[in-house]
Amino acid sequence: MIEVNHHTLDNGLRVVHHEDKSTQMVALNLLYDVGARDEDPDHTGFAHLFEHLMFGGSVNVPDYDTPVQNAGGENNAWTNNDITNYYITLPHQNVETGFWLESDRMLSLDFNPRSLEVQRQVVIEEFKQRNLNQPYGDVSHLIRELAYKQHPYRWPTIGKEINHIANATLEEVRTFFYHYYAPNNAILAVTGHIPFEETTRLAEKWFGPIPRREIPPRKLPKEERQTALRRKTVERKVPVDAIYMAFHMCDRLHPDYHAFDMITDILSNGRSSRFVRSLIQDKKLFTSIDAFISGSIDEGLLQITGKPASGISLEQAEEAIWDELERIKRVPVDEHELEKVKNRYESEQIFNNMNYLNVANNLAFFELTGKAEDINDEVRKYRSVTSGQIQNVATRCFVPENCSILYYKAIE
């Protein structure tokens, strides 16, 4: 059981805390409730750009990394379609350095043309390297725009196209910052070797003076129900053919979310999973195949990706996948198979939450989607999934009219 303490500043910043005396370190995890879904369709990639800009100097601290290194700390950040997340770990005696640095860049960045240009080029090069010049790099763009027609999940975190970042102005960047990177749009999770009283004192000292900001109301278009199978075929200079299938699924807070997650484990997690055992080992139709969920806050995707074995067409590969999906719809998962998946998840959860930084990441996310204490209820939710629920969810999900299929064909 992870004990959680709460404190909310007058400016709206929510602080969640868990003390862990087994470590001499402290983690500060700052989650901003802004991701790629909050971007203008004609100005995408901004949330990811800010993941980089936030390290380019703030109003009173021109160099973020040097004070971190001098204090014996480490830091990083990541962005997805829902959130932007920054974290820093420090020895407990130097923890105030983290509060100082994080509060200063929440107060204001050092908006200047040079910093924007440096980070813009970093992001453009990342776009080229990961999405344009890497085999299968454009899959995320292709499958998202095939599966989504209204919701902003239709573009990946990196953005729709390079021009959206290449043409971003300093004023557009400044406006995006003051709309979203505010104390009343953030959650600060503090874990490790620090008492709650010290956490609240430092939070009030460093974050308390930052004013609240007007956060634009989130009015995201709801994705209309898909009613027919969607297909797309592309040809690229890649080593082998590949197939990508995307099925619409529920949002993160829906009662069926954990069943969807378990279905992907049953299908492809481990050597004894169904896809691996049947399609790779027994029938030798694939060299690799995987199933996973997006885990997004709004209604997401359950995706299947596979590379057929030599001599197997994409049509044959697709038929084999549908056969396996029909089996999980038609035949209830036996209790032994179900228990194995539940045990694996429980052990992963226990080991994951033994690390103070992981706990900080998780507490911030659970506080965003409900309350931080929900971290203690995840194992129970997975344990409560039944074979009948899995069969019911699979029956509703794995139908052609809920599916988008991308054929990725290799050419010379």
N, C-alpha and C positions, 0 to 999 in steps of 0.2 A: 504494500500500500504506500503510495507516494503522497506525503502530506503537503498540501498546498496552502500558501498564505496569499492574501489579496490586499492590494492598496490601489486606490484610484486618486490621481492628482486632480486639482481643481481645473486644470486645463484639459482633462479628459484622458490623459495617458493611463492605461491600465497596467499595473505591475503585478506579476505573479511570481511566487518565490518558493523554492524548495531547498532546504539546507541539507548538505551532504558532507559530513565531517570525515568521510573516508578519503577525501582528496584534499590537497593543499591548493587546488585551483578553483577559479570561479568562471562561470560562463555567463555572458550577457547576450541574449538573443533578442533582437529587435525586429519584429514583424510588422510590416506596413500592409494595410488592407488595400493593396493596389497591385494589379497584374495586367497581363496583356488584354484581358477581357474589358478593361476600362479605357482602352485606347480608341481614338477616332479611327474608323476604317481607312481613312486616307492619310493617317499619321501613325502607323504602327511601329512597334519596336521600341517605343519610348520607355516602357517599364524596364526592359533589358538594358537600354542605354543608361538609365539611372543606376543600375547595379554597378556600372563602371564609373559614372560621374561622381558617385558618393565617395570614391577613393581619390578623387582628383583635387581635393582641397576644400575646406569649409571656410566660413567667414573669418574665423580667428586662428585656424590651424591649416597652414598652407600644405603641409605634408602629413598625411594620416599615418602612413606605415612606420615612419621612423620612431615616433613615440611608442607605438605598439611594440616594436622590436626592442627598444631600450628598456621597456617594462617587462621583458621576457614573455610577451604574448604572441598569439597568432590570431588571424582574422580571415574571414572570407564571406562570400555572399552568394545567393542564388535567386533566380526569378522563375516563376512559371506563369500560367495563364491567370492564376487567382491571386497570388501574393508575391511580395518582394521581401526577402529575408536576409538579415545581416547578423553575423555573430562574431564575438571576440572572446578569447579565453586568456586569462591572466593569472599569475600567482596571487593568492588572496591579499597579500600585503600591498600589491600594486593595483588593486581593483578600481580605485578612484580614477585612474587613467582611462579606463574603459567608459565610465560614466561621463567624464569630461569630453572625450572624443565623440561618442555617440550623440550627446546632447548638442554639440556644436554643429554637427552636420544636419541635425534635425532643425536647428535654429535657422541656418541658411548655408547653402553652398557658396563657394567663391565663383560666381557666375562670370566667366570671362571667355572671350573668343578662343584663346589658346587652349584652355582646358577642354572646351567642347570639341575643338578640332582634333586634339590628341585622342580623346575617348571615342569620338566618331570614327576615326580611322581604325581603332582597335576593334570596334564592333563590326565595321565593314569587312575587315580582314577575317574576323570570326565567321561572318555570314558566308564569305567566299570559301573558306576552308572547310566548314562543316556542311554547308548546304548546296554549294555549287560545284566544288572541285573534289568532292568525296563520293565514292560509289554509293548509290542509294540515298544520297544526302537530301534530295528534295522530296522524299517520301512523306515527311510530316506535312509539307505544304499540300501535296497532292491528295492525301487521304483526308485531311481536314476539310479542304474545300469541296471534296466529294460528299462527305458525311454531313456537313453543316451548311445550311443555306441562309440562316438568319442570325444565329448566335455568334458572338465574336470569338468563340472557340474555333471559328473557321480559319484563323491564321495562328501559326505557332508563335512562341514567345520571342523569337529572333525578329519577327516582323514579316509582313507580306513580301516586301521587296526592298532591295538595298536603297533605292531612291528615297524612301520615306525617312531614312536616317541621314542619307547624304544631303538632303535638302532641309533638314530640321534647323530652324533658326534659334538664336539665343533666347529670343522672347518666348517662343513656343516652349522651349525647355524650361525656362523660368516659371511660366504659367503652370505647366504640368507639375512642377515641384510644389508650388504653393497650394495647389489643389489637393494633393494627396499625402505629402510627406509631413504630416502634422501630428502633434501629440494625441489629438482626439481621433486619429485614424491609425493608431499604432498600439502594439502590445509589447511590453518589455518583460521578458522572462529572465530571472536571475537564479542560477542554481550553483551549488558547490559549497565551498568553505566560507560562508558568509551568513551571519544571523539576519533574521527578518528586520530587526530594528535598524541595523546598519544599512540594509538595502533601502528601506524607506527614507532614511536620512539622506543618503546620497542621491536617491531619485528626486527628492524634493529640492535638494541643493542645486543640482545640475539641470534637471528637466523642468522643475517648477516654474521658472521665469519665462519659459517659452509660451507665447500666446496660442490660444486655440485658433483654428482657421476654419473657413467655410468649406466644407467638403461637398462636392456636387452629389446630388442624390443619384444612386445607381439605378438606371432604367434600362436594363438589358433586354433586347428582344428575345422572346421565348421561341425556341426552335419548334417549328411545326412537326407533327408526327410524320415520319417517313412512311410512304404508302406503296413504294415500288423499289425493287432491286436497282441499285445504281452500279454502273460499271465504267471503268476507264482503263485503257491500255496505253502504255508509253514504251518507247524503245530508247535504250541508253547504252553507252559503252561501259558495261559492268561485267564482272566475271561470269555470273550465272543468272538465270531467270529467278524471279521471286514473286510470291503472291502475298497480298495484304488484304485482310478482311476486317471491317469495322462494324460493330453492332452497337446501336444506341442502348444505353443503360441508365439507371437511376442516378440521382445526385448523392452527395456524400452523406447526407443526413437521413436518407430513405431507409426504412426497415430492411429492404432487400440488399443494401450495399454490401454487407459482409458475405451474403450468399454469392453475389457476383464475384467477389474476390476469391472465395473458396473454389468456385468453378474453374477459374484459371489455374489454380494450384492443382486441382484434380487432373486437368488436361495436360499441364506442361511443367510442373515443378518437380524436378528430380528424375532419376533414371527409371523409376517404376511408374511414372505418370502415364496417362493414356496415350497421348500423342507420341511420346518418346518410345514407349514400349511397342505400340502398334504400328505407327507410321515410319519410325526410323529403324528399330531393331527387327521387328518381325517382317513387315512388308517391304522395307527398304525403299520407300517412296520418297523420303526426304533425307537430306543431309543435316538439316536443322529446322526446328519449328518451335514456336513459342506462343504463349497466350498471356495477356496482361490487361489490367484496367488502367484508365487514366488517373483515377483517384481524385478527380476534380470536384470542386464544391458544387457547381451546377451539373446538370445531367451530362454524363460523360460518355466514353466509348470503351467497349470491351474489344480489344484488337487481337488478331491472330496473324502472325507473320511466319512465312516458311520459304525455304529454298529447296525445290525438288531435286531428287537425285538425277544423275545423268540418264538421259533417255526418257524421263518422265515429263510429260507435257504439263503446262499450267492447268489445263482442263482436267487432266487426270488427278493432279494434286488437289484441285478444288473439290472434286467429287469425293476424294478420300476424306477430306476435312468434314464435308457435310455428313458423311457416313458416321464419323465419330460423334458429331454433334447430335445426330439423330439418336445415337445410342444413349447419350446422357439424358436425352429427353424421354426416351421410351423405357429405359431400365433404371429403377432407383439405385442410387449409389449405396453400396453395402456399408454397414456400420464400421467395418475394419478400415476400409479406404477413407471413410469420413473421419474417423478418429485419428488416423495417421496425419491427415492434414491439420486437424485441430491441435494435435500435439506439437507439430512443427511450428505452427504459429505461436503457440503459447511459449515455447522455448525461445523463439526469436524475440518475442516481446520482453521476456524476462532479461535476456542478455542485452537487448537494446537499451533498456532503461537502467542498466547498471552503470552506464556512462553519463556523467553529469551534463555534458554538452547535448547528447541526444535527448535527455530529459528536458533541457531548456527549449530545444527545437519543438518537441512534442507538446509541452505545456502551452507555448504560445499559439500553436495551431489549434489545439482543443479549446483554448479560451476564445479564439476567433469564431469557431463553429458552434460553440455552446458554452461550456465552462471547463476550466483547466482540469478539474477533478474527473472529467470523463476519461482521462488517461487510464484510470483504474478500472474502467468498465469495459475496455476493448476485448479483453480475453473472454469475458462472460458473453459478449455479443457474438463472438465467433463460436464459442461453445454451444450457444443456443440454436445455431443453425441446424435444421433437420434435413434429412434426405428428401423428404417431401417438399420442403421449401426450395431446395436446389433443383429438383425436377420441375417444379412449377415455374421458377425463374427461367430455367433453360428453355422450357416449352414456349414461353412468351418472347424470349430474346432471340433464339436461333431460328428465325424464319427469314426467307428471302426478302420480304418487303421491309425488313428492319436492317438490311445489310448493304454495305458499300464495298465493292471489290476492285482492287487495283492489280492489274497484271503489269509487272515490271519486266520487260523482255530485254535480254542481252543481245547486242549486235556487235559485229566485228568492228 
